[in-house]
């Protein structure tokens, strides 16, 4: 019984139990709440129960509403709402995303490059102001989202000729997408939407698209080829992965001449390739399915490049093979016990290797011989220098035919930044830096507070080194 002057707390809803037997590998288990799974988001019983849970939460938290509003306003006040992403140059256009003050979603934009015949440079800057080429909004997510309670675009892909756009839209939150096609200039819809697919999609030339669908447990399991303007019923299944421990991935080569469909499990990954100039030829095996062998692939000239990992080469190695003899692989960068190869990125004249050594990420650049000349073992590369003792660096989209490497960089004292690095001169140019959200909390500026490097001897802090912060994680800020 509640005491005088108190309010009785609402009682939480209790989900009913419905016995559901699940059998796998000879083992049978009972899931009494399996009925709450509703991938279609349409079951009246599930929706009714969720509405009761929401009502209970709102009732329980109603006394904190003012504080919630203040907290939300404070967090939002530290975000630069009117902003533009670092433009990416593709052909005759700069592509970028714009956010507007007071709006929840982005605009996908582009504008013309003033002198597209001039090779890309690290010092390139997208013109702004009254004399700049006009901005064209290809797609405004704010407009698209108005008709939906939930809205996410999982993929936004421009065709190689810059005339068409394919984008994947999710309006339910179940990560099951519908792909739409539009004219990049007018926004006019083209062809028929492709319903019930994953967000994996890539153009195979200017008229065809490769996409991946999922099975009943949302495992990416089938790769398809769709020709724009045709019915989906005529789409060709390129590959079906029937093993439930494997799922499919889809990536383009940096050269944009091939698409790679990979099938991967916990420790195994193998690859097929599709020539985008002849998509009707279908997939061909590039790296075979071998248990415990994990391969990632790309392309340059007349060779495929392969990053390969196994129990024996646990830090990975990089090899290459001729396009006309994929079994004749040659190791270019051998396995090293103290350096882990995490990723590779190919350019017309360079191979960029993302590594990790002594716990720190490294970016090493190797020159490559002219296309048609024999590939040799990679002997000497040069590393990109970073100013901070501890940092994070990740690859970003770059132009294959250029000498400009774009990467994303951050550290404990440097906000997330985008740099263009000239691989010929070694010059880095800052293209974008996120405004530090901490600025509204007392004016803390970049580099104002030092980062002290703490060293260990035999696993222990040396004398008078202070406190070692082993791990810190903050959610949502």
C-alpha positions in Angstrom: 0.0 0.0 0.0 1.4 3.5 -0.9 1.9 5.8 2.1 0.1 9.1 2.5 1.4 11.8 0.1 3.1 9.4 -2.3 2.2 8.5 -5.9 1.9 4.8 -6.7 4.5 3.9 -9.3 3.1 2.5 -12.6 3.6 -1.2 -13.1 5.6 -2.3 -16.1 3.9 -4.4 -18.7 4.8 -8.2 -18.6 5.3 -10.0 -21.9 3.3 -13.1 -22.3 5.1 -16.4 -22.7 4.5 -18.5 -25.9 6.5 -21.7 -26.1 8.6 -21.8 -29.3 11.0 -24.7 -29.9 14.2 -24.1 -31.8 16.4 -27.0 -33.0 19.9 -26.7 -34.3 22.8 -29.2 -34.4 20.6 -31.7 -32.6 20.0 -29.3 -29.6 16.5 -28.2 -28.8 15.9 -25.0 -26.8 12.8 -23.1 -25.8 12.4 -19.4 -26.5 9.2 -18.2 -24.8 9.6 -14.7 -26.3 10.3 -15.6 -29.9 6.8 -14.2 -30.7 8.3 -10.7 -30.2 10.4 -11.0 -33.3 8.6 -9.2 -36.1 10.9 -8.3 -39.0 7.9 -6.8 -40.9 7.1 -4.5 -38.0 3.4 -5.2 -38.5 2.3 -7.8 -35.9 -0.6 -6.2 -33.9 0.4 -8.1 -30.7 4.0 -7.0 -30.9 3.1 -3.4 -31.7 0.6 -3.3 -28.8 3.2 -4.6 -26.3 5.8 -2.1 -27.5 3.3 0.7 -27.1 2.7 -0.4 -23.5 6.4 -0.4 -22.8 6.8 3.1 -24.3 3.8 4.4 -22.3 5.3 2.9 -19.1 8.7 4.5 -19.8 7.1 7.9 -20.5 5.1 7.7 -17.3 8.1 6.7 -15.2 10.3 9.4 -16.7 7.8 12.2 -16.9 9.2 14.0 -13.9 12.6 14.4 -15.7 11.2 15.9 -18.9 12.5 19.4 -18.2 16.0 18.0 -17.5 15.8 15.9 -20.6 15.0 19.0 -22.7 17.8 21.0 -21.1 20.3 18.1 -21.7 19.2 17.7 -25.3 19.5 21.4 -25.9 23.0 21.5 -24.3 24.3 18.6 -26.4 22.8 20.0 -29.6 24.2 23.4 -28.9 27.7 21.9 -29.1 27.2 20.5 -32.6 27.9 22.6 -35.6 24.6 22.1 -37.5 25.4 24.1 -40.6 28.3 22.3 -42.0 29.8 20.8 -45.2 31.8 17.6 -45.5 35.2 17.5 -47.2 34.4 17.6 -50.9 35.4 14.5 -52.9 36.4 15.1 -56.5 34.9 12.7 -59.1 35.4 13.5 -62.7 34.0 17.0 -63.4 32.3 17.4 -60.0 33.0 17.9 -56.3 30.6 15.8 -54.3 29.8 16.6 -50.6 27.2 16.4 -47.9 25.6 19.5 -46.4 23.8 19.8 -43.0 21.5 22.8 -42.2 20.8 24.4 -38.9 17.6 23.0 -37.4 17.5 20.1 -39.8 18.0 16.5 -38.9 19.2 15.0 -42.2 21.8 15.8 -44.8 21.7 17.1 -48.4 23.7 15.3 -51.0 25.2 18.0 -53.2 27.7 18.5 -56.0 29.1 21.4 -58.0 31.3 21.6 -61.1 35.1 21.6 -60.9 36.2 24.8 -62.5 39.1 23.3 -64.5 38.5 19.5 -64.6 41.3 19.0 -67.1 43.9 20.0 -64.4 45.1 17.0 -62.4 44.0 16.8 -58.8 46.2 18.5 -56.2 46.5 18.4 -52.5 45.9 22.2 -52.6 42.6 21.9 -54.5 39.8 23.9 -52.9 36.2 23.8 -53.9 35.2 27.4 -54.9 32.7 29.2 -52.8 31.1 32.6 -53.0 29.1 34.5 -55.7 31.5 33.6 -58.6 31.7 29.9 -57.8 29.8 27.3 -59.9 26.3 26.9 -58.5 25.6 24.2 -56.0 23.2 21.4 -57.0 21.3 19.5 -54.4 21.0 15.9 -55.8 18.9 14.6 -52.9 17.6 16.3 -49.7 17.0 13.7 -47.0 15.0 16.2 -45.0 12.4 16.3 -47.7 12.4 12.5 -48.1 12.1 11.9 -44.3 9.0 14.1 -43.9 6.7 11.2 -44.7 8.3 8.7 -42.3 8.9 8.3 -38.5 12.3 6.7 -39.3 14.6 7.4 -42.2 18.1 6.3 -43.2 20.0 6.2 -46.5 22.4 3.3 -46.2 24.1 3.8 -49.6 24.3 6.7 -52.1 26.1 5.7 -55.3 26.7 7.9 -58.3 27.1 6.2 -61.7 30.5 6.3 -63.4 29.3 8.9 -66.0 27.9 11.1 -63.1 24.4 11.0 -64.7 22.5 8.6 -62.4 22.2 7.9 -58.7 21.2 4.7 -56.9 20.4 5.0 -53.2 19.2 2.6 -50.6 16.5 3.7 -48.2 15.3 2.3 -44.9 12.1 3.7 -43.4 11.5 1.1 -40.7 14.8 0.6 -38.9 15.1 -3.0 -39.8 18.1 -2.5 -42.1 16.0 -3.9 -45.0 16.4 -1.4 -47.8 14.6 -0.3 -51.0 16.9 0.9 -53.8 15.7 3.9 -55.9 17.2 5.3 -59.1 17.1 9.0 -60.0 18.5 11.4 -62.6 21.4 13.2 -60.9 20.5 16.5 -62.5 16.7 16.5 -62.3 16.0 14.1 -59.4 13.4 12.4 -61.6 12.9 8.7 -60.6 14.1 6.2 -63.1 13.2 2.5 -63.5 11.5 0.4 -60.8 12.7 0.3 -57.2 14.4 -2.8 -55.9 12.6 -3.8 -52.6 13.9 -5.9 -49.7 17.6 -5.8 -50.2 20.8 -5.0 -48.1 22.7 -1.7 -48.4 25.4 -3.4 -50.4 25.2 -2.0 -54.0 27.6 -0.9 -56.6 27.3 0.3 -60.2 28.6 -2.2 -62.9 29.0 0.4 -65.6 26.5 3.1 -66.3 23.5 0.9 -66.9 23.8 -2.0 -64.5 23.9 -2.5 -60.7 25.1 -5.3 -58.5 23.2 -5.6 -55.2 23.0 -8.2 -52.4 19.9 -9.7 -50.8 19.5 -11.4 -47.4 17.9 -14.6 -46.1 15.3 -14.8 -43.4 17.9 -14.2 -40.7 19.1 -11.1 -42.5 22.4 -12.8 -43.6 23.7 -11.3 -46.9 23.6 -14.5 -49.1 22.8 -13.7 -52.7 24.5 -11.3 -55.2 22.4 -10.1 -58.1 22.9 -8.2 -61.4 20.2 -5.7 -62.4 20.0 -3.8 -65.7 18.4 -0.4 -65.3 15.0 -0.2 -66.9 14.2 -4.0 -66.7 11.9 -5.9 -64.4 13.5 -7.3 -61.2 12.2 -10.7 -62.2 14.8 -10.8 -65.0 17.7 -10.0 -62.6 20.5 -12.6 -62.7 21.7 -14.3 -59.5 25.5 -14.1 -59.7 26.2 -16.1 -56.6 24.3 -17.8 -53.7 26.1 -18.5 -50.5 24.3 -21.4 -48.9 26.6 -22.0 -45.9 25.0 -20.1 -43.0 28.3 -19.5 -41.4 29.3 -17.3 -44.3 28.0 -13.9 -45.5 28.6 -11.8 -48.6 30.4 -8.5 -49.1 30.6 -6.2 -52.1 33.4 -3.8 -52.9 34.6 -1.9 -56.0 38.3 -1.8 -57.0 40.0 1.6 -56.7 40.5 1.5 -60.5 36.6 1.2 -60.9 37.2 -1.5 -63.5 36.1 -4.5 -61.3 33.6 -5.4 -58.6 34.6 -7.9 -56.0 32.0 -10.2 -54.3 33.5 -11.8 -51.2 32.1 -14.5 -49.0 33.5 -14.6 -45.4 33.2 -16.4 -42.1 35.1 -15.9 -38.9 38.5 -16.9 -40.3 37.9 -17.5 -44.0 37.3 -15.2 -46.9 37.4 -15.8 -50.6 36.7 -13.6 -53.6 35.0 -13.4 -57.1 35.5 -10.6 -59.6 33.2 -9.0 -62.1 34.5 -7.0 -65.1 32.2 -3.9 -65.1 32.8 -3.5 -68.9 31.3 -7.0 -69.4 28.9 -7.6 -66.5 27.0 -10.2 -68.6 30.0 -12.5 -68.2 29.2 -12.9 -64.5 31.5 -13.7 -61.6 34.9 -15.4 -61.9 36.9 -16.9 -59.0 39.8 -14.8 -57.9 40.9 -16.4 -54.6 39.6 -19.9 -53.8 37.7 -21.0 -50.8 40.3 -22.5 -48.4 39.5 -22.9 -44.7 41.5 -20.6 -42.6 42.7 -18.4 -45.5 41.4 -14.8 -45.4 41.9 -12.7 -48.5 41.0 -9.2 -49.6 41.6 -8.1 -53.2 42.0 -5.1 -55.5 43.2 -4.3 -59.0 45.7 -2.2 -60.9 46.8 -2.5 -64.6 47.1 -6.1 -65.6 47.4 -7.5 -62.0 45.1 -8.3 -59.1 46.5 -7.5 -55.7 45.8 -9.8 -52.7 46.1 -9.2 -49.0 46.3 -12.7 -47.5 46.1 -13.9 -43.9 46.3 -17.4 -42.3 47.6 -19.0 -39.1 51.1 -19.0 -40.6 51.0 -15.4 -41.9 48.9 -14.1 -39.0 50.0 -10.5 -39.7 49.1 -10.8 -43.4 51.1 -10.5 -46.6 50.5 -8.8 -49.9 50.8 -10.7 -53.2 49.8 -10.1 -56.8 48.8 -12.2 -59.7 48.3 -11.7 -63.4 44.7 -11.2 -64.5 45.1 -14.0 -67.0 46.6 -16.4 -64.4 45.1 -15.8 -61.0 46.8 -18.9 -59.5 50.3 -17.5 -60.2 50.7 -15.3 -57.2 53.9 -13.5 -56.2 54.5 -12.1 -52.7 55.3 -8.4 -52.9 55.3 -7.6 -49.2 56.0 -10.7 -47.0 54.7 -11.4 -43.6 56.5 -9.7 -40.7 56.0 -10.8 -37.1 56.2 -7.3 -35.7 54.1 -5.4 -38.2 50.4 -6.2 -38.9 49.0 -5.3 -42.3 45.5 -4.0 -41.8 44.5 -2.6 -45.2 45.8 -1.7 -48.6 44.8 1.0 -51.1 45.9 1.1 -54.7 46.7 4.0 -57.0 48.0 4.2 -60.6 51.6 4.6 -59.4 51.5 3.6 -55.7 50.4 1.0 -53.2 49.5 2.4 -49.8 49.6 0.0 -46.9 47.9 0.7 -43.6 49.9 -1.1 -40.9 50.1 -1.4 -37.1 53.5 -1.5 -35.3 54.2 -1.3 -31.6 50.5 -0.6 -31.1 50.4 2.4 -33.4 48.9 2.7 -36.9 51.3 3.5 -39.7 50.8 4.5 -43.3 53.5 3.3 -45.7 53.6 4.2 -49.4 55.4 2.1 -52.0 56.1 3.1 -55.6 55.0 0.7 -58.3 56.5 0.2 -61.8 54.7 1.3 -64.9 51.8 -0.9 -66.0 53.1 -3.7 -68.2 56.4 -3.9 -66.4 57.1 -6.8 -64.1 56.2 -6.4 -60.4 59.0 -6.7 -58.0 59.1 -7.3 -54.2 58.5 -4.1 -52.3 61.7 -3.1 -50.7 61.6 0.5 -49.5 58.6 2.6 -48.8 58.2 6.0 -47.1 55.9 6.6 -44.2 53.5 9.4 -43.6 54.7 11.4 -40.5 52.2 12.3 -37.8 52.7 14.9 -35.1 51.0 13.2 -32.2 52.5 10.4 -30.1 49.2 8.5 -30.1 46.6 8.8 -32.9 44.1 7.1 -35.1 44.3 7.1 -38.9 41.9 5.6 -41.4 41.8 5.4 -45.3 39.3 7.6 -47.1 38.1 7.8 -50.7 40.8 8.9 -53.1 41.3 9.3 -56.8 43.0 6.3 -58.3 44.7 8.1 -61.1 46.1 10.9 -58.9 49.0 11.1 -56.5 46.8 12.4 -53.7 46.1 10.2 -50.7 43.2 11.2 -48.5 43.0 9.9 -45.0 41.1 10.6 -41.7 43.1 11.5 -38.6 42.4 12.2 -35.0 44.1 12.0 -31.6 43.5 12.8 -28.0 44.1 16.5 -28.7 43.2 16.7 -32.4 39.6 16.5 -33.5 38.5 14.3 -36.4 40.3 15.7 -39.5 40.5 15.0 -43.2 43.9 15.4 -44.9 45.1 15.2 -48.5 48.6 13.9 -48.7 50.7 14.4 -51.9 52.6 11.1 -52.3 55.2 12.8 -54.6 56.1 15.8 -52.3 55.2 14.4 -48.9 53.1 17.5 -48.1 49.9 17.1 -46.1 47.0 19.6 -46.5 44.2 19.9 -44.0 40.9 19.7 -45.9 38.4 19.5 -43.0 38.4 19.6 -39.2 35.5 19.1 -36.9 34.8 21.9 -34.6 35.7 20.6 -31.1 32.5 20.3 -29.1 34.4 21.0 -25.9 34.8 24.7 -27.0 31.5 25.7 -25.2 32.8 24.1 -22.0 35.3 26.8 -20.9 37.1 27.5 -24.2 39.4 24.5 -24.3 41.3 24.8 -27.6 43.3 22.3 -29.7 46.8 21.7 -28.3 46.1 23.7 -25.1 46.4 20.7 -22.9 49.4 18.5 -23.4 49.4 14.7 -23.9 52.0 13.1 -21.7 53.5 9.8 -23.0 53.8 7.3 -20.2 56.3 4.4 -20.6 56.3 1.1 -18.9 59.3 -0.9 -17.8 58.8 -4.7 -17.4 55.1 -4.1 -17.4 55.1 -1.5 -14.5 55.0 2.3 -14.4 58.4 3.9 -13.9 58.9 6.0 -10.8 57.2 9.4 -10.7 55.3 8.9 -13.9 51.8 9.7 -12.4 48.6 7.9 -13.3 48.1 5.5 -16.1 44.6 5.7 -17.5 44.1 2.3 -19.0 40.7 2.7 -20.5 38.0 5.3 -20.8 34.7 5.2 -22.7 32.0 7.8 -22.9 28.8 7.1 -24.7 27.0 9.7 -26.8 29.4 12.7 -26.4 
